[in-house]
Amino acid sequence: MKKITQIAFAFILVLLLVSCKNTKQKIQEHVSTYNNSSSITGRGITGTTAKAFLNDNKIEIRIETNLEENDTNKLTYKESFPDLLKEMIKNDQISKALIDEGVKFDVYFLAYNNAILAQQIVDKEELALLENAGDSKEKVTAKL
């Protein structure tokens, strides 16, 4: 009986070790899921993609638009960008679990010519700020 218990314990231990994912595997899985199923809607948004940088523990998210690069659009989206980020966190497009593991999300809101209208790196500190910030006026929604 003791031998059977030892074998069962060893088998369970091996199974647990095999089923555990490391951070790099979780990053790859998150990026794959994001690219296959995420959508973000709002004025001028044409698409979104994610890219993993495994050596840097970073995920880059690009939100592409058909908007022009001008001061008005930069100001508008710089002010409303935190609301979009909060919505992405709520929908797990920006994963709190990965942030807790030290992963940073570098999110870009781009004009039609790939010029940056707004950008934010979401890490542990920024996540805390976003979760405690008040809501802004323009509503942009993100769906996973």
N, C-alpha and C positions, 0 to 999 in steps of 0.2 A: 504494500500500500504506500509506503514511504517513497519508493522508487517511482511509482506512478505520479504521485504528487510533485516530485522534483521534475519529472519530464513535462508535466502539464504546466508547471510554473515557468520552466525554461521556454516552452513553446509560446506561452502568453507574452513573456518578456520580449522575445524575438518579434512577435507579431506587433507589439506596441512600438518597438523601435523602427520597424519597417514602415508603419503607417504614419509616423510623425513626419511632418514636413518642415524643412528649414525655411528661413526667411526668403532666400532666393527662389525657392520653389513656390512659395506663397505669392511673391511678386509676379512671377511668370503666370501663375494661375489668375491673379487679379487682372493683369493686363489683357490676357486672353478673353476673360469674361467681359471686361469692359468693351473691348473692340468688337465682340460678337453680339452684344446685347444692349449697350448703352445708347441712350438718345437724350439730347438736350434741346429743348425748344425755347424759342424767344425771338425777338425781333432781329432778323438778319442772320441768324445762325444757320449754317449750311451743313455742318458736320463736326464730328469730334473723334479723336484717336488718342490712344495711350501708347507709350513706349517705355520699356524697362531699361534701366541702367543698373545692372546687377552689382557691379563692382563699387558703385557709389551708393547702393541702397536707396535708389531714387526712381520714381515714376514720373514721367513727363506726360501731361495731358494738354493736348492742343484743341482749342475750340475755335473752329474756323467760321468766318462770317463773310457776307457780301458787303460789309460796311466799308466806307472810305476811311483812310487814315487822316483825321483832322482833329483839331483841339477839342471841338465839341464832343465828338465820339469818345475821345480819350477821357475827358472829364466825366461824361455820363457813365461810361462803363467802369471807370476807376471807382466811382461812388457805389454802383450797383453790384460790383464784382463780389464783395463779401456775402451778399445774399445768395448769389449763385453757388458760391463755395459751401455755404451752410446747407443748401438744398442737396448738393452733391454728397456731403457728409451724411446727411439724413438718409439718402438713398444708397449709401455704401459704395458710391463711385469713388469716393475718397475714404479709404478704410481706416477706421480708428484703431483696429487691431494691428494693422501694419505700422501705423504711426507709433503705437506703443512699443513696437519692436525696433523702432529707430528709422523707419522708412520715411523719406520726405517726398511730398507730392509737389512738383513744379507745374503750376497750371498757368497756361497762356490763353488769352482771349485775343484773337488775331483779326486784323482787317483783311480785305480781299487780296491784298498784295503781300500777305504774311508779316506785315508790320505789327508790332505789339501794341494793342490798345490798353490792355491791363495784364498784369502778371502778379502772381503770389506764390510763395513757397509755403506749403502747409506742413508744419512739423508739430511737435508737442506744444510748443509755446503758442504758435499761431492757432492751433486747434482750440486751446483754452480761451484765447481772445475771441475767436469766432463764436464759440458756444455761449459766451457771456455778453456778446454785443446785441444791440437792439436791431429791429428790422428796418430796412430802408424802403423807399417808395416803389421803385420799379421791380416788377415780379418776373423772374425768369425761372423756368422749371426744368428739372433734370430727372429723367426716369431711367431706371436700370431694369 
